[in-house]
């Protein structure tokens, strides 16, 4: 190991020791009771079988995007993730799923794989370093550097230069991303578009279209539900609210009940009645957002009115839903750039847009990436 690798490892080790009490405390939460012990204490988190094709992603969206690759390589595919939602999504494709351990464990946890394929911005030094040391070819796919994060990357360019030394090939989303990645030290960079657009969103259950305008507030975060409720009037149509995180279902349920007091509005939870016949419906069930998009007229896309960074607009665009979101879409800007006709607005403008749904334009998808170059590259090293 180089001097830098040793110093980096020791620094992380000190951070880990200091963080142990906090990690033990957080692991008591139902949300983290499996993820934290797996990632930070290696509980029920064994090594992968050797000589597989190792895919790594962060959360649900990224894991969905690499599903065609996982399915293509079937039994040889190993998948590691960071989040609970990513883990659950990966299990739909394969049982070979692990939480990626904290970096100090990777020298002892990583074994020989044919190829490591890492999604987007998961630039962990020890991940690539150990995969290369064990003999794997390493690829970074769907790589991007947003406008907001570009300066942060440059400030830590000394670290990224060392990370990119251990990455054999990079597949970038755009030419701008390619230029920025090369400035940080990436080599052998190829632009292939955004592979999230290569996946056709699937409807798992055909829902009945209601005889009214349907407004879906999708992937909402704290404070966004209140904003949407305050802008909503029954004359605009029926409202469906789908919180981003399931642990907030109860919180949003109480919020809606408080909102409809002294108002002539009907309300129910989707788990109680699987329809949208009420004026307001809370979807307290995961995995059906595409089904709802298929019968939706307008999507108010969450994550943009708070400083979350926005959410993926491709799926509602695919179903021709008119799209309104806030202006804080810095994490999703490349995906919005793949669409014509969407509306990024201020909070105080939402009511006006909901009153004018019929005059808003439907989105048009204009750029589609391909996974074929990635498959070709992987096959070149595994045959």
C-alpha positions as CSV (number, residue, x, y, z in Angstrom):
1,X,0.0,0.0,0.0
2,X,1.1,3.6,-0.7
3,X,1.8,6.1,2.0
4,X,-1.4,7.9,1.0
5,X,-3.4,4.7,1.3
6,X,-2.0,4.0,4.8
7,X,-2.7,7.6,6.0
8,X,-6.2,7.5,4.5
9,X,-7.0,4.2,6.2
10,X,-5.7,5.3,9.6
11,X,-7.7,8.5,9.4
12,X,-10.9,6.6,8.6
13,X,-10.1,4.2,11.5
14,X,-9.9,7.1,13.9
15,X,-13.2,8.4,12.6
16,X,-14.8,5.0,13.0
17,X,-13.7,4.6,16.6
18,X,-15.0,8.0,17.5
19,X,-18.3,7.2,15.8
20,X,-19.0,3.8,17.4
21,X,-21.3,5.2,20.2
22,X,-23.4,7.1,17.7
23,X,-23.6,4.1,15.4
24,X,-24.8,1.9,18.2
25,X,-27.4,4.4,19.2
26,X,-28.7,4.8,15.6
27,X,-28.8,1.1,15.0
28,X,-31.7,0.9,17.6
29,X,-33.9,2.8,15.1
30,X,-36.1,0.4,13.0
31,X,-34.9,2.3,9.8
32,X,-31.2,1.4,10.5
33,X,-31.4,-1.9,12.5
34,X,-30.1,-3.9,9.6
35,X,-28.1,-1.4,7.6
36,X,-25.8,-0.1,10.3
37,X,-24.8,-3.5,11.8
38,X,-24.2,-4.7,8.3
39,X,-22.1,-1.8,7.1
40,X,-20.3,-0.9,10.3
41,X,-20.0,-4.2,12.2
42,X,-20.2,-6.7,9.3
43,X,-23.2,-8.4,10.9
44,X,-24.8,-10.9,8.4
45,X,-22.7,-9.4,5.7
46,X,-20.4,-12.1,4.3
47,X,-18.1,-11.7,1.3
48,X,-19.4,-12.3,-2.2
49,X,-18.5,-15.4,-4.1
50,X,-15.4,-15.0,-6.1
51,X,-15.1,-14.2,-9.8
52,X,-18.4,-12.5,-10.2
53,X,-19.4,-9.3,-11.8
54,X,-19.8,-6.8,-9.0
55,X,-22.3,-4.0,-9.3
56,X,-22.4,-1.2,-6.7
57,X,-25.0,1.5,-6.4
58,X,-26.3,3.8,-3.7
59,X,-30.0,3.9,-3.4
60,X,-33.2,2.8,-5.1
61,X,-33.0,5.0,-8.2
62,X,-29.5,4.0,-9.1
63,X,-30.3,0.3,-8.4
64,X,-33.3,0.5,-10.7
65,X,-31.1,1.9,-13.4
66,X,-28.6,-1.0,-13.3
67,X,-31.3,-3.6,-13.1
68,X,-31.0,-4.5,-16.9
69,X,-27.3,-5.1,-16.3
70,X,-27.9,-7.2,-13.3
71,X,-30.5,-9.2,-15.2
72,X,-28.2,-9.6,-18.2
73,X,-25.5,-11.2,-16.1
74,X,-27.9,-13.2,-13.8
75,X,-26.2,-15.7,-11.6
76,X,-22.7,-14.1,-11.9
77,X,-24.0,-10.7,-10.7
78,X,-23.1,-9.5,-7.2
79,X,-24.7,-6.3,-5.9
80,X,-23.7,-4.0,-3.1
81,X,-25.7,-0.9,-2.0
82,X,-25.7,1.9,0.6
83,X,-29.4,2.4,1.5
84,X,-32.3,0.3,2.7
85,X,-34.3,1.2,-0.4
86,X,-31.4,0.2,-2.6
87,X,-31.1,-3.1,-0.8
88,X,-34.8,-3.9,-1.2
89,X,-34.7,-2.9,-4.9
90,X,-31.6,-5.1,-5.6
91,X,-33.3,-8.1,-4.0
92,X,-35.9,-8.0,-6.8
93,X,-33.2,-9.0,-9.2
94,X,-30.8,-11.3,-7.2
95,X,-30.2,-12.8,-3.8
96,X,-26.5,-11.8,-4.0
97,X,-27.0,-8.5,-2.3
98,X,-24.9,-6.9,0.4
99,X,-24.6,-3.6,2.1
100,X,-21.2,-2.1,1.2
101,X,-19.1,-2.1,4.4
102,X,-17.4,1.0,5.7
103,X,-14.1,1.5,4.0
104,X,-11.9,0.3,6.8
105,X,-13.4,-3.2,6.4
106,X,-12.9,-3.4,2.6
107,X,-9.3,-4.7,2.7
108,X,-10.6,-7.8,4.5
109,X,-14.0,-8.0,2.9
110,X,-13.3,-7.5,-0.8
111,X,-12.3,-10.7,-2.7
112,X,-11.4,-11.4,-6.3
113,X,-14.1,-10.3,-8.8
114,X,-13.8,-10.2,-12.6
115,X,-15.2,-6.7,-12.9
116,X,-16.4,-3.9,-10.6
117,X,-19.1,-1.7,-12.0
118,X,-19.9,1.4,-9.9
119,X,-22.9,3.7,-10.5
120,X,-22.7,7.5,-10.7
121,X,-21.0,9.3,-7.8
122,X,-20.0,6.4,-5.5
123,X,-16.3,7.3,-5.5
124,X,-15.0,5.5,-2.5
125,X,-11.2,5.3,-2.5
126,X,-10.8,1.9,-0.8
127,X,-13.6,0.3,-2.9
128,X,-11.7,0.9,-6.2
129,X,-8.3,0.4,-4.6
130,X,-9.1,-3.0,-3.2
131,X,-11.0,-4.2,-6.3
132,X,-8.0,-3.4,-8.5
133,X,-5.6,-4.9,-6.0
134,X,-7.6,-8.2,-6.1
135,X,-7.4,-8.2,-9.9
136,X,-10.8,-6.7,-11.1
137,X,-11.3,-4.4,-14.0
138,X,-13.0,-1.3,-12.7
139,X,-15.7,0.8,-14.4
140,X,-17.6,3.9,-13.3
141,X,-20.9,4.2,-15.2
142,X,-23.5,7.0,-15.6
143,X,-20.9,9.3,-14.2
144,X,-21.8,12.9,-13.7
145,X,-20.7,16.0,-11.8
146,X,-23.4,18.5,-11.1
147,X,-22.9,22.3,-11.3
148,X,-23.4,22.5,-7.5
149,X,-20.9,19.8,-6.6
150,X,-18.3,20.7,-9.2
151,X,-16.4,23.1,-6.9
152,X,-16.5,20.6,-4.0
153,X,-14.9,18.0,-6.3
154,X,-12.2,20.5,-7.3
155,X,-11.4,21.3,-3.7
156,X,-10.7,17.6,-3.1
157,X,-9.0,17.0,-6.4
158,X,-6.0,15.5,-4.6
159,X,-8.3,12.6,-3.5
160,X,-10.2,12.1,-6.7
161,X,-7.0,12.0,-8.7
162,X,-6.0,9.0,-6.6
163,X,-9.4,7.4,-6.9
164,X,-9.4,7.7,-10.7
165,X,-6.0,6.0,-10.9
166,X,-7.8,2.8,-10.0
167,X,-10.7,3.2,-12.5
168,X,-10.0,1.6,-15.9
169,X,-13.0,3.1,-17.8
170,X,-15.6,5.8,-17.2
171,X,-18.9,6.1,-19.0
172,X,-20.1,9.7,-18.6
173,X,-23.6,11.1,-19.0
174,X,-22.6,14.1,-21.1
175,X,-19.7,15.9,-22.7
176,X,-19.7,18.4,-19.9
177,X,-19.4,15.6,-17.4
178,X,-16.6,14.0,-19.4
179,X,-14.6,17.3,-19.4
180,X,-15.1,17.7,-15.6
181,X,-14.2,14.1,-14.9
182,X,-11.0,14.4,-17.0
183,X,-10.0,17.5,-15.1
184,X,-10.3,15.5,-11.9
185,X,-8.0,12.8,-13.3
186,X,-10.3,10.3,-15.0
187,X,-8.9,8.5,-18.0
188,X,-10.5,6.6,-20.8
189,X,-13.8,8.5,-20.6
190,X,-16.7,7.8,-23.0
191,X,-20.0,9.7,-23.3
192,X,-23.0,7.4,-23.7
193,X,-25.9,9.5,-22.3
194,X,-27.9,8.8,-19.2
195,X,-28.6,5.1,-18.8
196,X,-31.6,5.8,-16.6
197,X,-33.4,6.8,-19.8
198,X,-32.7,3.4,-21.4
199,X,-35.1,1.7,-19.0
200,X,-38.8,1.6,-19.9
201,X,-40.8,2.3,-16.8
202,X,-43.0,-0.7,-16.0
203,X,-46.6,-0.7,-14.7
204,X,-47.1,-3.5,-12.3
205,X,-50.9,-3.0,-11.9
206,X,-53.3,-1.2,-14.2
207,X,-55.2,1.3,-12.1
208,X,-58.6,2.7,-13.0
209,X,-58.5,6.2,-14.4
210,X,-60.8,8.5,-12.4
211,X,-63.3,10.8,-14.1
212,X,-61.5,13.9,-12.9
213,X,-58.1,15.6,-13.1
214,X,-55.6,13.7,-11.0
215,X,-52.8,15.6,-9.3
216,X,-50.0,13.5,-7.8
217,X,-47.6,15.0,-5.3
218,X,-44.8,12.5,-5.8
219,X,-41.7,11.8,-3.6
220,X,-42.5,14.6,-1.2
221,X,-40.4,15.6,1.8
222,X,-41.1,17.4,5.0
223,X,-42.7,20.8,4.5
224,X,-43.6,20.0,0.9
225,X,-46.9,18.3,1.8
226,X,-48.0,21.4,3.7
227,X,-47.0,23.6,0.7
228,X,-49.0,21.5,-1.7
229,X,-52.1,21.3,0.6
230,X,-52.1,25.0,1.0
231,X,-52.0,25.5,-2.8
232,X,-54.7,22.9,-3.5
233,X,-58.4,23.5,-4.2
234,X,-61.0,20.9,-4.9
235,X,-61.9,22.6,-8.2
236,X,-58.4,21.7,-9.5
237,X,-59.0,18.0,-9.4
238,X,-58.2,15.2,-6.9
239,X,-55.0,15.1,-5.0
240,X,-52.7,12.1,-4.3
241,X,-49.8,12.5,-2.0
242,X,-46.9,10.0,-2.1
243,X,-44.2,10.7,0.5
244,X,-40.7,9.8,-0.4
245,X,-39.9,7.9,2.8
246,X,-42.3,5.4,4.3
247,X,-41.4,6.3,7.9
248,X,-43.2,9.6,7.3
249,X,-46.6,8.0,6.4
250,X,-48.0,8.6,9.9
251,X,-46.7,12.1,10.0
252,X,-48.3,13.0,6.7
253,X,-51.5,11.2,7.6
254,X,-51.9,13.4,10.7
255,X,-51.0,16.5,8.7
256,X,-53.7,15.8,6.1
257,X,-56.3,15.1,8.9
258,X,-55.5,18.4,10.5
259,X,-55.7,20.2,7.1
260,X,-59.2,18.9,6.2
261,X,-60.7,20.0,9.5
262,X,-63.5,22.4,8.9
263,X,-63.2,21.8,5.1
264,X,-65.6,19.9,2.9
265,X,-63.0,17.5,1.7
266,X,-63.0,13.7,1.8
267,X,-59.8,11.7,2.6
268,X,-58.5,8.2,2.9
269,X,-55.3,6.2,3.0
270,X,-54.6,3.9,0.0
271,X,-53.9,1.0,2.4
272,X,-57.5,1.2,3.4
273,X,-59.1,1.6,0.0
274,X,-57.1,1.0,-3.2
275,X,-58.7,3.8,-5.2
276,X,-58.5,7.5,-5.6
277,X,-62.2,8.3,-5.1
278,X,-61.6,10.7,-2.2
279,X,-60.6,14.4,-2.7
280,X,-57.2,13.6,-1.1
281,X,-55.5,10.2,-1.0
282,X,-52.4,9.4,1.0
283,X,-50.4,6.6,-0.7
284,X,-48.9,4.7,2.2
285,X,-47.6,1.9,0.1
286,X,-44.2,1.5,-1.7
287,X,-43.5,0.5,-5.3
288,X,-46.7,1.7,-7.1
289,X,-45.6,5.2,-8.2
290,X,-45.4,4.2,-11.9
291,X,-48.9,2.7,-11.7
292,X,-50.1,6.0,-10.4
293,X,-48.2,8.1,-13.0
294,X,-50.0,6.1,-15.7
295,X,-53.3,7.6,-14.7
296,X,-52.0,11.0,-13.5
297,X,-52.5,14.4,-15.3
298,X,-50.1,16.5,-13.3
299,X,-47.2,15.6,-11.1
300,X,-45.9,17.9,-8.4
301,X,-42.5,16.4,-8.1
302,X,-41.0,16.6,-4.6
303,X,-37.5,17.3,-3.5
304,X,-37.3,20.6,-5.4
305,X,-39.1,22.9,-3.0
306,X,-36.8,21.9,-0.2
307,X,-33.0,21.8,-0.5
308,X,-33.0,18.0,-1.3
309,X,-31.9,18.3,-4.9
310,X,-35.0,17.2,-6.7
311,X,-36.1,13.7,-7.9
312,X,-36.1,11.8,-11.1
313,X,-38.5,13.4,-13.7
314,X,-38.1,10.7,-16.3
315,X,-40.8,8.3,-15.1
316,X,-43.6,10.9,-15.0
317,X,-42.4,12.2,-18.3
318,X,-42.6,8.8,-19.8
319,X,-46.2,8.6,-18.8
320,X,-46.9,12.1,-20.3
321,X,-47.7,13.6,-16.9
322,X,-47.3,17.4,-16.9
323,X,-44.5,18.2,-14.4
324,X,-44.1,21.0,-11.9
325,X,-41.3,21.1,-9.3
326,X,-39.3,23.6,-7.2
327,X,-36.1,25.1,-8.4
328,X,-33.8,23.1,-6.1
329,X,-33.1,20.3,-8.6
330,X,-29.3,20.4,-8.5
331,X,-29.0,16.6,-8.1
332,X,-31.3,15.9,-11.0
333,X,-30.3,18.6,-13.5
334,X,-28.9,16.2,-16.1
335,X,-32.2,14.3,-16.1
336,X,-34.3,17.4,-16.5
337,X,-32.1,18.4,-19.4
338,X,-33.3,15.3,-21.1
339,X,-36.8,16.6,-21.1
340,X,-38.6,19.4,-22.9
341,X,-41.6,21.1,-21.3
342,X,-41.5,21.1,-17.5
343,X,-42.0,23.8,-15.0
344,X,-39.6,24.9,-12.2
345,X,-41.4,27.4,-10.0
346,X,-41.2,29.3,-6.7
347,X,-43.3,28.1,-3.8
348,X,-45.8,31.0,-4.1
349,X,-46.5,30.2,-7.7
350,X,-47.8,26.6,-7.1
351,X,-51.4,27.6,-6.6
352,X,-51.4,29.5,-10.0
353,X,-50.0,26.4,-11.8
354,X,-52.6,24.1,-10.2
355,X,-55.3,26.5,-11.4
356,X,-53.9,26.3,-14.9
357,X,-53.3,22.6,-15.5
358,X,-55.1,22.4,-18.8
359,X,-52.8,25.0,-20.4
360,X,-49.5,23.4,-19.3
361,X,-47.6,21.4,-21.9
362,X,-46.9,17.7,-21.6
363,X,-43.2,16.7,-21.4
364,X,-41.2,15.2,-24.2
365,X,-38.2,12.9,-23.7
366,X,-35.4,13.9,-26.0
367,X,-32.2,12.0,-25.0
368,X,-31.9,8.3,-24.3
369,X,-28.7,6.6,-23.1
370,X,-27.7,3.0,-23.8
371,X,-26.2,0.2,-21.7
372,X,-24.8,-1.6,-24.8
373,X,-21.4,0.0,-24.6
374,X,-21.2,-1.0,-20.9
375,X,-22.1,-4.6,-21.7
376,X,-19.5,-4.6,-24.6
377,X,-16.8,-3.4,-22.2
378,X,-17.7,-5.9,-19.5
379,X,-17.8,-8.8,-22.0
380,X,-14.4,-7.8,-23.3
381,X,-12.9,-8.5,-19.9
382,X,-14.9,-11.5,-18.9
383,X,-14.9,-13.8,-21.9
